[in-house]
Amino acid sequence: MGKVAAKIKVMPNSPDIDLDALQERLEESLPEGARINGFERDNVAFGLVALLPTVIVPDDAGGTEAVEEAFMGVDGVESVSVENVGRI
């Protein structure tokens, strides 16, 4: 069984949100078998900063759909989109 690495863009719903706390909430929301292998931050515009976690999931887990759904349920998240996916 292989693994899939996906970079996911998480847009907060406000430029005033505490990004460190949002990172913790994202990590806590992960479905079983998934893990985060680091975060990047991307300055979008007007003080808004997107989080870009790289998520590792088992290849047989149905891709990143469960992670995307979990992230959308996190307080403070406006949108979630997959930026890049590859097998490792």
C-alpha positions as CSV (number, residue, x, y, z in Angstrom):
1,M,0.0,0.0,0.0
2,G,1.4,3.4,-1.0
3,K,0.8,6.8,0.3
4,V,-0.4,10.0,-1.2
5,A,0.9,13.5,-0.3
6,A,-1.4,16.5,-1.0
7,K,-0.8,20.2,-0.5
8,I,-4.1,21.7,0.5
9,K,-4.9,25.4,0.6
10,V,-7.0,26.4,3.6
11,M,-8.4,29.9,3.5
12,P,-9.4,31.4,6.8
13,N,-12.6,33.3,7.0
14,S,-10.9,36.5,8.3
15,P,-7.5,38.1,8.2
16,D,-7.8,38.5,12.0
17,I,-7.8,34.8,12.7
18,D,-5.1,33.3,14.9
19,L,-3.2,31.1,12.4
20,D,-1.4,29.1,15.1
21,A,-4.7,28.1,16.7
22,L,-6.2,27.3,13.3
23,Q,-3.2,25.0,12.5
24,E,-3.9,23.1,15.8
25,R,-7.6,22.8,15.0
26,L,-6.7,21.4,11.5
27,E,-4.3,18.8,13.0
28,E,-7.0,17.7,15.6
29,S,-9.6,17.3,12.8
30,L,-7.6,14.8,10.7
31,P,-9.3,11.5,10.0
32,E,-7.6,8.3,11.1
33,G,-4.6,7.3,9.0
34,A,-3.9,10.9,7.9
35,R,-1.1,13.1,9.2
36,I,0.3,16.6,8.4
37,N,3.9,16.7,7.2
38,G,4.4,20.5,7.7
39,F,2.6,23.8,7.0
40,E,3.5,26.7,4.7
41,R,1.8,30.1,4.8
42,D,0.9,32.1,1.7
43,N,0.2,35.8,1.8
44,V,-2.9,36.2,-0.3
45,A,-4.0,39.8,-0.1
46,F,-5.0,42.6,2.3
47,G,-3.5,40.8,5.3
48,L,-5.2,37.5,4.5
49,V,-2.8,34.5,4.9
50,A,-3.7,31.0,3.6
51,L,-2.4,27.9,5.3
52,L,-0.9,25.2,3.1
53,P,-0.6,21.9,5.0
54,T,1.0,18.9,3.3
55,V,-1.2,16.0,4.2
56,I,-0.1,12.3,4.0
57,V,-2.9,9.8,3.5
58,P,-2.9,6.1,2.7
59,D,-3.4,5.4,-1.0
60,D,-6.4,3.2,-0.3
61,A,-8.2,5.9,1.8
62,G,-10.1,7.3,-1.1
63,G,-7.8,10.2,-1.8
64,T,-8.0,13.5,0.1
65,E,-11.8,13.8,0.3
66,A,-12.1,12.8,4.0
67,V,-9.4,15.3,4.9
68,E,-11.0,18.1,2.8
69,E,-14.4,17.4,4.5
70,A,-12.7,17.4,8.0
71,F,-11.0,20.7,7.3
72,M,-14.2,22.3,6.1
73,G,-15.8,21.5,9.4
74,V,-13.1,23.4,11.4
75,D,-14.1,26.7,12.9
76,G,-12.5,29.6,11.1
77,V,-12.1,27.9,7.7
78,E,-13.7,29.7,4.7
79,S,-12.6,27.3,1.9
80,V,-10.4,24.3,1.2
81,S,-8.9,23.3,-2.1
82,V,-6.3,20.8,-3.2
83,E,-3.3,22.5,-4.8
84,N,-1.0,19.5,-5.6
85,V,-1.3,15.7,-5.2
86,G,1.4,13.0,-5.7
87,R,2.2,9.5,-4.7
88,I,5.1,8.8,-2.3
